[in-house]
Amino acid sequence: MIGAHPDDIDFNAAGCAIAWRAQGVDVTWCVVTDGQSGGFDADLDRAEVPAQRRGEQRAAARAAGVEDVVFLGLRDGEVADDPALRRELARVIRRVRPVRLLVHSPERDWSRVYQCHPDHLAVGAAALAAVYPEARNPFSHTELLEAGLEPHAVPETWLYGAPAPDLAVDVTAEAAGKEAVLACHVSQHDAAGGLITAARRAGEDAGAAAGMAAGRVAEVFQRVDTR
């Protein structure tokens, strides 16, 4: 699972992560930036934010049962779909060798503008370029092969924040766990606990849109065959 900022994976796919870990599936979280531009505390020294947000993300991962967390350390708001980011994502893919990769959609969803953060779009585009062709191509980033990272083809990719999702996963049983995961991101909560409230509402809305019974909670994706 790849997210542009700390809490992106949690918001979009923590329910799936919790369910898969309970089934014994290995899950890796890769966080591209340290979220330097997030939070509500105007008095906080911005130089302290990366360490704070990494700590929150590690705690959130533990709450979800995820042990492998990778931080790429890019600056929040400055992510570009460029060869350097593609290489680092290909590096992670070759090391982890996932059978399923979850990441932001590179397409804008004009009905949900908060999903269209430029970092989200750039990470989605770079990750898909890493999936195809760069992670599977032995002649892309030959330094990875020289480091012992063999090519890997990801069989399927699930995109969150896509304008036309075609897959809904019922995570009602994991909803409380997901809220506990999001609660770890203390710096991102306003006084009203907006992050958790927004996640609960989004999950219930997604479940209703997918035709689930009232009160069911879903995480939704666009599934892409990337074999």
C-alpha positions in Angstrom: 0.0 0.0 0.0 1.4 3.4 -1.0 0.3 6.8 0.3 1.5 10.3 -0.4 1.2 11.5 3.2 1.0 9.9 6.7 -2.7 8.9 7.2 -3.5 8.6 3.5 -3.3 4.8 3.5 -5.1 4.7 6.8 -8.0 6.8 5.6 -8.5 4.9 2.3 -7.5 1.3 3.1 -6.9 0.6 6.8 -10.0 -1.6 6.9 -8.5 -3.8 4.2 -5.2 -3.8 5.9 -6.7 -4.9 9.3 -8.7 -7.7 7.6 -5.8 -9.0 5.6 -3.4 -9.0 8.6 -6.0 -10.9 10.6 -5.9 -13.5 7.8 -2.1 -13.7 8.0 -1.4 -11.7 4.9 1.8 -9.7 4.8 1.2 -6.0 4.4 3.7 -3.2 3.7 2.9 0.5 4.0 5.0 3.0 2.0 4.6 6.7 2.8 6.2 9.0 0.3 6.3 12.3 2.2 6.6 13.2 5.9 3.5 15.4 5.8 5.3 18.6 6.7 2.3 20.8 5.7 -0.3 19.0 7.8 -1.8 19.6 11.2 -3.5 22.5 13.0 -0.8 23.8 15.4 0.5 27.1 14.1 3.0 27.3 16.9 4.7 24.0 16.2 8.2 24.3 14.7 7.7 22.8 11.2 11.2 21.2 11.5 9.7 18.9 14.2 6.8 17.7 12.1 8.5 14.9 10.1 9.5 13.0 13.2 6.1 13.6 14.8 4.2 12.3 11.8 6.5 9.3 11.3 5.9 8.4 14.9 2.2 8.7 14.4 2.3 6.6 11.3 4.3 3.9 13.0 1.8 3.8 15.8 -1.1 3.6 13.3 0.6 0.8 11.5 1.0 -1.2 14.8 -2.7 -0.6 15.5 -3.5 -2.1 12.1 -1.1 -5.0 12.7 1.3 -3.8 10.0 4.9 -4.3 10.8 6.7 -3.1 7.6 6.5 0.6 7.1 8.7 2.4 4.5 9.3 6.2 4.5 10.7 7.8 1.4 11.0 11.2 3.1 10.0 13.6 0.3 8.6 17.0 1.2 4.9 17.5 1.5 3.5 19.5 -1.5 6.6 19.0 -3.6 6.1 15.5 -5.0 6.6 15.1 -8.8 6.1 12.1 -11.0 9.8 11.9 -12.0 12.4 9.2 -12.6 13.7 9.5 -9.0 10.4 8.7 -7.4 9.6 6.0 -9.9 12.9 4.4 -9.1 12.3 4.4 -5.4 8.8 3.0 -5.8 10.2 0.3 -8.1 12.8 -0.4 -5.4 10.0 -1.0 -2.8 8.0 -3.1 -5.2 11.0 -5.3 -6.1 11.8 -5.8 -2.4 8.2 -6.5 -1.2 7.1 -8.3 -4.4 3.4 -7.7 -3.8 0.6 -9.7 -5.3 -1.7 -6.6 -4.9 -0.7 -3.0 -4.8 -3.0 -0.2 -3.4 -2.3 3.5 -4.3 -3.9 6.8 -5.1 -5.6 7.2 -8.5 -3.7 9.5 -10.8 -7.1 10.8 -12.1 -8.9 13.7 -10.7 -12.3 13.1 -9.1 -14.0 16.4 -9.4 -16.8 15.4 -7.0 -14.2 14.8 -4.2 -11.6 17.5 -4.5 -9.7 16.6 -1.3 -8.7 13.4 -3.1 -7.1 15.5 -5.8 -4.1 16.8 -3.8 -1.2 17.2 -6.3 0.9 14.8 -4.2 -1.8 12.2 -4.5 -2.0 12.5 -8.3 1.8 12.5 -8.6 2.3 9.4 -6.4 -0.5 7.6 -8.3 1.1 8.3 -11.6 4.6 7.4 -10.4 3.5 4.2 -8.8 1.7 3.0 -11.9 4.8 3.8 -13.9 6.8 1.8 -11.4 4.3 -1.1 -11.7 4.6 -1.0 -15.5 7.1 -1.0 -16.8 9.9 -0.2 -14.4 9.6 -2.7 -11.6 9.3 -5.6 -14.0 11.8 -4.4 -16.6 15.4 -5.6 -15.8 16.7 -2.8 -18.0 15.0 0.0 -16.0 17.1 1.3 -13.1 19.8 -1.3 -13.6 21.3 -0.3 -10.2 18.3 -2.1 -8.6 19.2 -5.3 -10.3 22.9 -4.9 -9.4 21.7 -4.5 -5.7 20.0 -7.9 -6.0 16.5 -6.7 -6.5 15.0 -8.9 -9.2 12.2 -7.6 -11.4 8.7 -8.2 -10.3 5.3 -7.9 -12.1 2.4 -6.8 -9.8 -0.6 -8.8 -10.8 -3.3 -6.3 -9.8 -3.4 -2.7 -8.6 -6.3 -1.1 -6.6 -6.7 2.7 -6.9 -8.3 4.7 -4.2 -9.7 8.1 -4.8 -10.6 7.0 -8.3 -13.5 8.9 -10.1 -15.1 5.6 -11.2 -14.5 2.9 -8.5 -15.7 -0.6 -9.5 -14.8 -2.6 -6.4 -16.3 -2.2 -2.9 -14.9 -4.1 0.1 -17.2 -4.4 3.1 -15.0 -3.4 6.1 -17.8 -3.0 8.7 -16.2 -5.5 11.0 -13.0 -3.5 10.8 -14.6 0.0 11.2 -13.7 0.3 14.9 -10.2 -0.8 14.3 -9.9 1.7 11.5 -11.0 4.5 13.8 -8.3 3.4 16.3 -5.7 3.5 13.5 -6.8 7.0 12.5 -6.8 8.1 16.2 -3.0 7.6 16.2 -2.6 10.6 13.9 -3.1 13.0 16.8 -1.6 16.0 15.0 -4.2 15.8 12.3 -7.3 15.9 14.5 -9.1 19.2 14.9 -11.1 19.8 18.1 -14.2 18.0 16.7 -12.2 14.9 15.7 -12.9 15.6 12.1 -10.6 13.0 10.6 -12.4 10.1 12.2 -15.9 11.6 11.6 -15.1 12.1 8.0 -13.8 8.6 7.6 -16.9 7.1 9.2 -19.2 9.2 6.9 -17.2 8.4 3.8 -17.2 4.6 4.6 -21.0 4.6 5.1 -21.6 6.7 2.0 -19.4 4.3 0.0 -21.3 1.3 1.4 -24.7 2.9 0.4 -23.4 3.7 -3.1 -22.3 0.1 -3.5 -25.8 -1.1 -2.6 -24.9 -2.4 0.9 -27.4 -2.4 3.7 -27.8 0.8 5.7 -24.9 1.3 8.2 -22.5 -0.9 6.4 -19.0 0.5 5.8 -17.0 0.1 2.6 -13.7 1.0 1.2 -13.8 1.5 -2.6 -11.3 1.1 -5.4 -10.8 0.9 -9.1 -9.2 -2.5 -9.8 -6.6 -2.5 -12.6 -5.2 -5.7 -14.1 -1.5 -5.1 -14.1 -0.2 -8.6 -14.8 
